[in-house]
Amino acid sequence: MGGGDRWRKGLGPAARVAPATRVDKFEIFFDLVFVVSFFIITRATAANVTVRELLHALLVLAVLWWCWVVHSAVAARLRLGEGFVPILMVIGMVALFTFALALPQTFGDLRQGSAGPMLVTVSYVVIRIVHTALYWYATRGDPPARRKVWVFAPEVLLSTSLLLVAALLPPRVDPEVGPWLRDGLWIAVVVIQYSSGLLAGTDGWKITSAEHWTERYDLILIIALGESVISVGVGGNLLGKAVTWPAIPAAIFGILFVAALWWAHFDMIGPAARIALHAAQGHPRVAMARDAYAYLYLPMIAGVILFAIGAEELVRTVTDPVGGSMERGHGPAVPLLFGGVMIYFAANMAFQWRTLRTLSWTRVGALAALAVALPFGRHLPALGALGLLTVICVALVAVELVVFADARAALRRTVHQEKISAEESEAAWRARWHDGRSE
């Protein structure tokens, strides 16, 4: 047996995604790179919060998220932790990590050179090549699905070309015009990417496992929420310093409102949407997976990053020994905090409508309360603004626990019965191992 054959035998065959597939350990390992990416975007923006910097953060997030969407389309067909696939995925992880590290230099002064922007562009190309190669392999024997590679070829070429032009803008370009030209090129990339996903339609796509698809996106949202906690703690100087009395309620508020945001999605909306995706078949399932998860999770994560930036600034103000806990939030801290949560709730409501065709009046009320509270929050001390937001978010959870108690109990019974059925089926299948050994 040759060396190549031994390698192939050692790696084992690549595996397709089965209808009941769950997220595997390698996929969670891959997500760690996105933790770094979200953290770097938050850190780079929080260092100098301006409208321009926020635009850059959202543009970078949108391009990064498109890579995630393409990645999830591959993972919907091919097990990423089986056979030779992890080797290619590690190459993709290296490229994605490099992409994240170079992000702070992407929109720097043109006179600083093109090394950082070029690294971002090259990393992006490598990521897309890895995903395209894996998707090509995964769709062998499925001509309609394989044609999607050619359908998206113009998007890949155009987005890469525009990123390359943005990276190679010469330093002699008018310093007033050059940065705006670069921003325009990135905006064009985002428009091309997301419009191509809509124009391509649903033909050829397949969501074999609704369980895997929903779990994949839910995990990345949890990662974003978790990163917001890290960002507030690190950026707000809660680590490595003596604990002060104002820092304790600030930390408590930070955990409480992030937990409330987790609850707002994962207590009822997320599980019900998963069941809805399971129930849908064919084109409706693909359309729901695209619209609700690939597209509407982006503004939810953007909202998380924005409120993390605002919360970090407020916590820094609270822990500042000079100003003290009675000092107001600086600059756009309070608008970012309240605005980010409002974007999160608005996107979550759109997600609820797209998957369940329902809207909760409690969410509408929470949005209205946040909008009314925002002007008051700007005149409160930083700790008071954090507390006001926390009260609104926790009140939403408390009201929904009471108002939707029956619906919540019915959903829990359905999910519980589903788990029992799945576990009984799995136990029966594994019992064959014991039967085989006893013969």
C-alpha positions in Angstrom: 0.0 0.0 0.0 1.4 3.4 -1.0 1.9 6.3 1.3 -1.0 8.2 -0.3 -3.3 5.2 0.2 -2.3 4.9 3.8 -3.0 8.6 4.4 -6.5 8.2 2.8 -7.2 5.1 4.9 -6.0 6.8 8.1 -8.1 9.9 7.5 -11.1 7.9 6.6 -13.9 9.0 4.2 -15.6 12.4 4.2 -19.2 12.1 5.5 -22.3 13.7 4.3 -24.7 15.4 6.6 -27.6 13.1 7.7 -31.2 14.3 8.5 -30.7 14.1 12.3 -27.1 15.4 12.3 -26.0 17.6 15.2 -23.1 20.0 15.4 -19.8 18.2 15.8 -16.8 19.1 18.0 -14.7 20.4 15.2 -17.3 22.9 14.2 -17.3 24.3 17.7 -13.5 24.5 17.6 -13.8 26.4 14.3 -16.1 28.9 16.0 -13.3 29.9 18.3 -11.8 32.0 15.5 -15.1 33.9 15.3 -14.7 34.7 19.0 -11.4 36.4 18.2 -13.0 38.2 15.2 -15.9 39.6 17.2 -13.6 40.6 20.0 -11.2 42.4 17.6 -14.1 44.3 15.9 -15.3 45.4 19.3 -11.9 46.4 20.6 -10.9 48.3 17.5 -14.2 50.3 17.4 -14.3 50.9 21.2 -10.8 52.5 21.0 -12.2 55.4 18.9 -16.0 55.5 18.7 -17.1 57.7 15.8 -19.8 57.4 13.1 -17.0 56.5 10.6 -15.5 53.8 12.9 -19.0 52.3 13.5 -19.6 52.2 9.7 -16.2 50.4 9.3 -17.1 47.9 12.1 -20.4 47.1 10.5 -18.9 46.7 7.0 -16.2 44.3 8.3 -18.8 42.4 10.3 -21.0 42.0 7.2 -18.2 40.6 5.1 -17.1 38.3 7.9 -20.7 37.2 8.3 -21.0 36.4 4.6 -18.0 34.1 5.0 -19.9 32.5 7.8 -23.0 32.1 5.6 -20.9 30.4 2.9 -19.3 28.2 5.6 -22.7 27.1 6.9 -23.9 26.2 3.3 -20.9 23.9 3.1 -21.5 22.5 6.6 -25.1 21.8 5.7 -23.9 19.1 3.2 -20.5 17.9 4.6 -19.4 16.9 8.1 -16.5 19.2 8.8 -14.9 16.9 11.3 -14.7 13.8 9.1 -12.1 12.5 6.6 -9.8 15.0 4.9 -12.2 17.9 5.6 -10.7 19.1 8.9 -7.3 19.6 7.1 -8.8 22.0 4.6 -10.9 23.6 7.4 -7.7 24.3 9.5 -6.3 26.1 6.4 -9.5 28.1 6.4 -9.2 28.8 10.2 -5.6 30.1 9.6 -6.9 32.4 6.9 -9.8 33.6 9.0 -7.6 34.2 12.0 -5.3 36.3 9.8 -8.3 38.1 8.4 -9.3 39.0 12.0 -5.8 40.1 13.1 -5.5 42.5 10.1 -8.9 44.1 10.5 -7.8 47.1 12.6 -5.5 48.1 9.7 -8.1 47.7 7.0 -9.4 51.3 7.1 -6.2 53.0 8.3 -4.5 56.0 6.7 -3.7 55.4 3.0 -0.2 56.6 3.7 0.4 53.7 6.1 0.7 51.3 3.1 -1.4 48.4 1.9 0.1 45.6 3.9 -2.8 45.3 6.3 -5.6 45.6 3.7 -3.8 43.2 1.3 -3.6 40.7 4.1 -7.3 41.0 4.6 -8.0 40.5 0.9 -5.6 37.5 0.6 -7.1 35.9 3.6 -10.6 36.4 2.2 -9.6 34.8 -1.0 -8.2 31.7 0.8 -11.4 31.4 2.8 -13.5 31.5 -0.3 -11.3 29.0 -2.1 -11.5 26.5 0.8 -15.3 26.7 1.0 -15.7 26.5 -2.8 -13.5 23.4 -3.0 -15.4 21.7 -0.2 -18.8 22.6 -1.7 -17.7 21.3 -5.1 -16.7 18.0 -3.5 -19.9 17.8 -1.4 -22.2 18.3 -4.4 -20.7 15.6 -6.6 -23.5 13.7 -8.2 -25.9 16.6 -7.7 -25.8 18.8 -10.8 -28.4 21.4 -9.7 -26.5 22.0 -6.5 -23.1 22.1 -8.3 -24.4 24.8 -10.6 -24.6 27.1 -7.7 -20.8 27.3 -7.8 -21.0 28.9 -11.2 -24.0 31.1 -10.1 -21.9 32.6 -7.3 -18.7 32.8 -9.3 -19.4 36.5 -10.4 -20.0 37.4 -6.7 -16.7 35.9 -5.7 -14.8 37.6 -8.5 -16.5 41.0 -8.0 -16.1 41.0 -4.2 -12.5 39.9 -4.4 -11.7 42.5 -7.1 -13.3 45.3 -5.2 -11.5 44.4 -2.0 -8.2 44.3 -3.9 -8.8 47.7 -5.4 -9.7 49.1 -2.0 -6.4 47.6 -0.6 -4.3 49.0 -3.4 -5.6 52.6 -3.4 -2.4 54.7 -3.8 -1.3 57.0 -1.0 -1.3 60.0 -3.4 -5.1 59.9 -3.7 -6.7 63.0 -2.1 -6.8 62.3 1.6 -10.4 63.6 1.7 -11.5 61.5 -1.2 -9.5 58.3 -0.7 -11.1 57.0 2.5 -14.6 57.6 1.2 -13.7 55.8 -2.0 -12.5 52.8 0.0 -15.6 52.9 2.1 -17.7 52.9 -1.0 -15.9 49.9 -2.4 -16.6 48.0 0.8 -20.2 49.0 0.7 -20.4 47.7 -2.9 -18.9 44.4 -1.7 -21.6 44.0 1.0 -24.4 44.9 -1.5 -23.1 42.4 -4.1 -22.7 39.6 -1.6 -26.1 39.8 0.1 -28.1 40.6 -3.1 -26.5 37.6 -4.8 -27.9 35.4 -2.1 -31.4 36.6 -2.8 -31.0 36.6 -6.6 -29.7 33.0 -6.6 -33.0 31.7 -5.4 -33.5 28.4 -3.6 -33.0 25.9 -6.4 -30.1 23.6 -5.8 -29.8 24.4 -2.1 -30.5 21.8 0.5 -30.9 21.8 4.3 -30.7 18.1 5.1 -30.7 18.6 8.9 -32.8 21.4 10.3 -31.4 20.4 13.7 -27.8 21.0 12.6 -28.6 24.3 10.8 -30.4 25.9 13.7 -27.9 24.7 16.3 -25.1 26.0 14.2 -26.5 29.5 14.1 -27.7 29.4 17.7 -24.1 28.6 18.8 -22.6 31.5 17.0 -25.2 33.9 18.6 -24.3 32.5 22.0 -20.6 33.2 21.1 -21.4 36.8 20.3 -23.4 37.3 23.6 -20.5 35.7 25.5 -18.0 37.9 23.8 -20.0 40.9 24.8 -19.5 39.9 28.5 -15.8 39.5 27.9 -15.6 42.8 26.1 -17.3 44.6 29.0 -15.1 43.0 31.6 -11.8 43.5 29.7 -12.5 46.9 28.1 -14.2 48.2 31.2 -11.0 47.5 33.3 -12.8 45.1 35.6 -9.9 42.7 35.3 -6.6 43.3 37.0 -7.7 46.1 39.2 -8.9 46.4 42.8 -12.7 45.8 43.0 -14.6 48.9 43.8 -18.2 49.1 45.1 -19.5 50.8 41.9 -17.9 48.1 39.8 -19.9 45.3 41.5 -23.4 46.6 40.5 -22.0 47.5 37.1 -20.8 43.9 36.6 -24.2 42.5 37.9 -26.1 44.7 35.5 -23.9 43.6 32.6 -24.6 39.9 33.3 -28.3 40.4 33.9 -29.1 42.3 30.7 -27.0 39.9 28.6 -28.8 37.0 30.3 -32.1 38.6 29.5 -31.2 39.0 25.9 -30.2 35.3 25.8 -33.6 34.4 27.4 -35.5 36.6 24.9 -34.4 34.4 22.0 -33.5 31.0 23.4 -36.3 30.5 25.9 -39.2 30.3 23.3 -38.5 31.9 20.0 -35.4 29.8 19.1 -36.9 26.4 20.0 -40.2 27.2 18.2 -38.3 28.4 15.1 -36.3 25.2 15.1 -39.5 23.2 15.1 -40.9 25.4 12.3 -37.8 24.7 10.1 -38.1 21.0 10.8 -41.8 21.2 9.6 -40.9 23.0 6.4 -39.6 21.1 3.4 -38.1 21.8 0.0 -37.9 25.4 -1.2 -39.8 26.8 1.8 -37.3 25.3 4.2 -34.3 26.7 2.2 -36.0 30.1 2.0 -36.7 30.2 5.8 -33.1 29.0 6.6 -31.7 31.8 4.3 -34.0 34.7 5.4 -34.3 33.9 9.1 -30.8 32.6 9.9 -28.3 33.6 7.3 -29.7 37.2 7.0 -31.6 38.1 10.2 -28.9 36.8 12.6 -26.5 39.4 11.2 -28.4 42.5 12.6 -28.9 40.6 15.9 -25.1 40.1 16.2 -24.5 43.7 15.1 -26.8 44.8 17.9 -24.8 42.7 20.3 -21.5 44.3 19.2 -22.9 47.8 19.4 -24.4 47.4 22.9 -21.1 45.8 24.0 -19.2 48.9 22.9 -21.6 51.2 24.8 -21.7 49.0 27.9 -17.9 48.9 27.9 -17.6 52.7 27.9 -20.2 53.0 30.7 -18.4 50.4 32.8 -15.1 52.2 32.3 -16.8 55.5 33.4 -18.2 53.8 36.5 -14.8 52.3 37.5 -12.9 55.5 36.8 -11.5 56.8 40.1 -11.5 60.3 38.9 -15.1 60.7 37.8 -16.8 58.2 40.1 -20.1 56.4 39.8 -22.1 59.6 39.5 -20.5 60.7 36.2 -22.6 60.4 33.0 -21.6 58.3 30.1 -19.3 59.9 27.6 -20.0 60.5 23.9 -22.3 57.9 22.2 -22.0 55.3 25.0 -25.7 55.4 26.1 -27.1 55.6 22.5 -24.9 52.7 21.5 -26.0 50.7 24.6 -29.8 51.3 24.1 -29.6 51.4 20.3 -27.7 48.1 20.2 -30.4 46.4 22.3 -33.1 47.9 20.2 -31.5 46.6 17.0 -31.2 43.1 18.7 -34.9 43.1 19.6 -36.1 44.5 16.3 -34.1 41.8 14.4 -35.4 39.2 16.7 -39.0 40.3 16.1 -38.3 40.0 12.3 -36.9 36.6 12.9 -40.0 35.6 14.9 -42.2 36.8 12.1 -40.3 35.1 9.4 -40.3 31.7 11.1 -43.5 31.7 13.1 -45.6 34.4 11.5 -46.3 35.8 14.9 -45.3 39.0 16.8 -45.3 39.4 20.6 -46.8 42.6 22.0 -44.3 42.4 24.8 -41.4 42.9 22.4 -43.1 45.9 20.8 -43.6 47.3 24.4 -39.9 46.7 25.2 -38.8 48.5 22.1 -41.1 51.4 22.9 -39.8 51.5 26.5 -36.2 51.5 25.3 -36.9 54.4 22.9 -38.6 56.4 25.7 -35.9 55.6 28.2 -33.0 56.5 25.9 -33.2 60.3 26.4 -33.5 59.8 30.2 -30.5 57.4 30.2 -28.3 60.1 28.6 -28.9 62.4 31.6 -28.4 59.6 34.3 -25.1 58.6 35.8 -23.4 55.8 33.9 -24.4 53.3 36.5 -28.0 54.5 36.4 -28.1 54.1 32.6 -26.9 50.6 32.9 -29.5 49.9 35.6 -32.3 51.4 33.6 -31.6 49.2 30.6 -31.3 46.2 32.8 -34.7 46.8 34.5 -36.4 47.1 31.1 -34.8 43.8 29.8 -35.4 41.9 32.9 -39.0 43.2 33.1 -39.6 41.9 29.6 -38.5 38.4 30.7 -40.6 38.6 33.8 -43.7 39.7 31.9 -43.4 37.0 29.3 -43.0 34.3 31.9 -46.4 35.3 33.3 -48.3 36.2 30.1 -47.0 33.3 27.9 -46.9 30.7 30.7 -49.3 28.3 28.9 -47.6 28.6 25.5 -44.2 28.2 27.1 -45.4 25.1 29.0 -46.9 23.6 25.7 -43.6 24.3 23.9 -41.6 22.7 26.7 -43.8 19.6 26.5 -43.3 19.3 22.8 -39.5 19.7 23.1 -39.4 17.2 25.9 -41.4 14.6 24.0 -39.1 15.1 21.0 -36.0 14.5 23.1 -37.5 11.4 24.7 -38.4 10.0 21.3 -34.9 10.7 19.9 -33.2 9.2 23.0 -35.4 6.1 22.8 -34.5 5.6 19.1 -30.8 6.1 19.8 -30.9 3.7 22.8 -32.6 1.1 20.6 -30.0 1.4 17.9 -27.2 1.1 20.4 -28.8 -1.9 22.0 -27.8 -3.8 18.9 -24.2 -3.6 20.0 -25.0 -5.5 23.1 -27.1 -8.0 21.2 -24.2 -8.6 18.9 -21.8 -9.3 21.7 -24.2 -11.6 23.4 -24.6 -13.9 20.4 
